[in-house]
Amino acid sequence: MPTLDGVAGTSQPVVVVGAGAAGTMAAIFAAESGRDVLLLESTNNGGRKIVISGGGRCNVLPSRMRPSQFVTTSSPNTLKKILLSWPLSEQRAFFEETLGIPLALEEETGKLFPVSNRSRDVRDALYAHARGRGVDIAFDTRVTGLKSPVSDRPWRVEHAGGEISARAVVLATGGLSVPASGSDGGGLRIAERLGHTIHPTYPALTPLVCDPPRHADLAGISLEVELEAPLQRGHFTARGGFLFTHRGYSGPAVLDISHLAVLSLMDGGDPQEIHVRWTDAGAQEWDRRLREGGTGTVGPLVRRELPDRLADRLVAESGVDPGRPLAGLTREERNSLVDVLARYLLPWTGDEGYRKAEVTGGGVALSEIHPRTLESRLRPGLHLCGEMLDAFGPIGGYNFLWGWATGRAAGLGAARAG
Ligand SMILES: Cc1cc2nc3c(=O)[nH]c(=O)nc-3n(C[C@H](O)[C@H](O)[C@H](O)COP(=O)(O)OP(=O)(O)OC[C@H]3O[C@@H](n4cnc5c(N)ncnc54)[C@H](O)[C@@H]3O)c2cc1C
């Protein structure tokens, strides 16, 4: 770690803790404001979530964004202010023009990926740009604590090898999801020790499981669906890909609704009901098709709309013989078929937890940070950003958008300190 003493010895740098999406962006913008910046990272290479993201392609950004798509237990207004601080068009320009990573739109999903389809390019370009701006990156350096300034003394950043003085600190240590990537909640505990409120954390954007697995034989089948979770205050719907897995269910639509499932189990109540509409047709339309289907039978009609194995399974679960002529269906049989086709009650029993969660729900209360600079309202000179804050977005590049926007704001804010 040759840079640690060097930088710490010359002047008091802005110290950024965590070289993930948010921390690296914070370091870049603090350095562009003319500050010495030291970026400390516990793993030996950093940016691991960027590298594994988007199936190795890195969904850098979405092509559209509405703040209402994000989930927080803090104030939605604060969330909105933070999100809009770096408009999506400017974020895109930063990647394409400043970093030299052209992005391509995936039409069917609205996601933006690097043209190279290589997530490593994104991580490497961020690090190269940071270093080009003078940021010192120290790997294998786990921060264990922060001491806030007393009278005119600076921040002290504690790590295994000693302590570093800092004019300001950016904490960007991520949440609890996929601990093997380096984010294990240690930063949340540091924030808590400094007096911050941590809203209860939970795995979000995580696959659901069914124990015993009812549909393991359908593993690998994927299709577009609509999921609906009837909540007391309005319905939550998620449209998109659905994937049968050996243990349960995954795909963007399942991941997007999974936090409600997780929370219902954490509350100790009944598992949240999740209904699946397997095709574009809703209940009324299926009822009409079954009534007006003419001379055909049930099996082939359903097979026309769904993958064969799934069609056969759903008809079997309805209890109606697939060879039944449509013209002879009773009202009861029609209702059973409509139930499995348009409002199927998904038999889930649990979730894959942080091991597979793409993000962490809950985290540092947004009310305790200034929305413009992300500076702690409790500890001036401490800025917090990224997944450790109480907010996350759906699948589609929204979580990196949050990481980039909060990282930039925290970096600019920290550079103004002192
Ligand atoms: C499999 C997977 C795929 C994903 N795909 C996408 C995608 O395509 N698009 C999208 O928008 N989002 C995606 N996400 C979500 C996205 O990766 C996260 O939202 C984002 O990485 C969070 O950034 P962060 O900088 O806040 O935290 P992290 O990326 O977790 O970075 C935190 C960093 O801090 C380091 N650190 C932790 N504690 C310490 C410490 N005490 N001292 C020093 N360093 C420390 C960690 O090692 C880590 O490098 C995906 C997530 C997963 C798990």
The ligand as an SDF file (V2000), in Angstrom:
LIG
                    3D

 53 58  0  0  0  0  0  0  0  0999 V2000
  -25.4820  -10.2260   -9.5040 C   0  0  0  0  0  0  0  0  0  0  0  0
  -25.8000   -8.7560   -9.5470 C   0  0  0  0  0  0  0  0  0  0  0  0
  -26.0770   -8.1480  -10.7580 C   0  0  0  0  0  0  0  0  0  0  0  0
  -26.4100   -6.7870  -10.8040 C   0  0  0  0  0  0  0  0  0  0  0  0
  -26.6540   -6.2090  -12.0140 N   0  0  0  0  0  0  0  0  0  0  0  0
  -26.9810   -4.8910  -12.0650 C   0  0  0  0  0  0  0  0  0  0  0  0
  -27.1500   -4.2310  -13.3140 C   0  0  0  0  0  0  0  0  0  0  0  0
  -26.9360   -4.8220  -14.3950 O   0  0  0  0  0  0  0  0  0  0  0  0
  -27.5680   -2.9190  -13.3040 N   0  0  0  0  0  0  0  0  0  0  0  0
  -27.7620   -2.2370  -12.1260 C   0  0  0  0  0  0  0  0  0  0  0  0
  -28.1420   -1.0650  -12.1720 O   0  0  0  0  0  0  0  0  0  0  0  0
  -27.5120   -2.8090  -10.9260 N   0  0  0  0  0  0  0  0  0  0  0  0
  -27.1200   -4.1010  -10.8770 C   0  0  0  0  0  0  0  0  0  0  0  0
  -26.8550   -4.6930   -9.6650 N   0  0  0  0  0  0  0  0  0  0  0  0
  -26.9210   -3.8420   -8.4500 C   0  0  0  0  0  0  0  0  0  0  0  0
  -25.6150   -3.0250   -8.3500 C   0  0  0  0  0  0  0  0  0  0  0  0
  -24.5190   -3.8870   -8.5220 O   0  0  0  0  0  0  0  0  0  0  0  0
  -25.5320   -2.3070   -6.9880 C   0  0  0  0  0  0  0  0  0  0  0  0
  -26.6880   -1.5030   -6.8550 O   0  0  0  0  0  0  0  0  0  0  0  0
  -24.2890   -1.4340   -6.9210 C   0  0  0  0  0  0  0  0  0  0  0  0
  -23.1320   -2.1960   -7.1680 O   0  0  0  0  0  0  0  0  0  0  0  0
  -24.1570   -0.7630   -5.5560 C   0  0  0  0  0  0  0  0  0  0  0  0
  -23.0180    0.0540   -5.5960 O   0  0  0  0  0  0  0  0  0  0  0  0
  -22.2680    0.5160   -4.2610 P   0  0  0  0  0  0  0  0  0  0  0  0
  -21.0300    1.2120   -4.7210 O   0  0  0  0  0  0  0  0  0  0  0  0
  -23.1900    1.2370   -3.3840 O   0  0  0  0  0  0  0  0  0  0  0  0
  -21.9040   -0.8330   -3.4920 O   0  0  0  0  0  0  0  0  0  0  0  0
  -20.9040   -2.0140   -3.9180 P   0  0  0  0  0  0  0  0  0  0  0  0
  -20.8850   -2.1790   -5.3870 O   0  0  0  0  0  0  0  0  0  0  0  0
  -21.2940   -3.1650   -3.0880 O   0  0  0  0  0  0  0  0  0  0  0  0
  -19.4770   -1.4750   -3.5030 O   0  0  0  0  0  0  0  0  0  0  0  0
  -19.0750   -1.3640   -2.1670 C   0  0  0  0  0  0  0  0  0  0  0  0
  -17.5650   -1.5410   -2.1210 C   0  0  0  0  0  0  0  0  0  0  0  0
  -17.1130   -1.2590   -0.7980 O   0  0  0  0  0  0  0  0  0  0  0  0
  -16.1550   -2.2280   -0.4240 C   0  0  0  0  0  0  0  0  0  0  0  0
  -16.1700   -2.2840    1.0310 N   0  0  0  0  0  0  0  0  0  0  0  0
  -17.1440   -2.7800    1.8410 C   0  0  0  0  0  0  0  0  0  0  0  0
  -16.8270   -2.6020    3.1230 N   0  0  0  0  0  0  0  0  0  0  0  0
  -15.6200   -1.9930    3.1450 C   0  0  0  0  0  0  0  0  0  0  0  0
  -14.7600   -1.5440    4.1890 C   0  0  0  0  0  0  0  0  0  0  0  0
  -15.0790   -1.6900    5.4740 N   0  0  0  0  0  0  0  0  0  0  0  0
  -13.5750   -0.9650    3.8730 N   0  0  0  0  0  0  0  0  0  0  0  0
  -13.2220   -0.7980    2.5600 C   0  0  0  0  0  0  0  0  0  0  0  0
  -14.0120   -1.2060    1.5300 N   0  0  0  0  0  0  0  0  0  0  0  0
  -15.1940   -1.7960    1.8220 C   0  0  0  0  0  0  0  0  0  0  0  0
  -16.6310   -3.5000   -1.1130 C   0  0  0  0  0  0  0  0  0  0  0  0
  -15.6010   -4.4460   -1.2510 O   0  0  0  0  0  0  0  0  0  0  0  0
  -17.1290   -2.9650   -2.4310 C   0  0  0  0  0  0  0  0  0  0  0  0
  -16.1050   -2.9340   -3.4010 O   0  0  0  0  0  0  0  0  0  0  0  0
  -26.4830   -6.0330   -9.5950 C   0  0  0  0  0  0  0  0  0  0  0  0
  -26.1750   -6.6500   -8.3780 C   0  0  0  0  0  0  0  0  0  0  0  0
  -25.8250   -7.9880   -8.3500 C   0  0  0  0  0  0  0  0  0  0  0  0
  -25.4820   -8.6090   -7.0180 C   0  0  0  0  0  0  0  0  0  0  0  0
  1  2  1  0
  2  3  1  0
  2 52  2  0
  3  4  2  0
  4  5  1  0
  4 50  1  0
  5  6  2  0
  6  7  1  0
  6 13  1  0
  7  8  2  0
  7  9  1  0
  9 10  1  0
 10 11  2  0
 10 12  1  0
 12 13  2  0
 13 14  1  0
 14 15  1  0
 14 50  1  0
 15 16  1  0
 16 17  1  0
 16 18  1  0
 18 19  1  0
 18 20  1  0
 20 21  1  0
 20 22  1  0
 22 23  1  0
 23 24  1  0
 24 25  2  0
 24 26  1  0
 24 27  1  0
 27 28  1  0
 28 29  2  0
 28 30  1  0
 28 31  1  0
 31 32  1  0
 32 33  1  0
 33 34  1  0
 33 48  1  0
 34 35  1  0
 35 36  1  0
 35 46  1  0
 36 37  1  0
 36 45  1  0
 37 38  2  0
 38 39  1  0
 39 40  1  0
 39 45  2  0
 40 41  1  0
 40 42  2  0
 42 43  1  0
 43 44  2  0
 44 45  1  0
 46 47  1  0
 46 48  1  0
 48 49  1  0
 50 51  2  0
 51 52  1  0
 52 53  1  0
M  END
$$$$
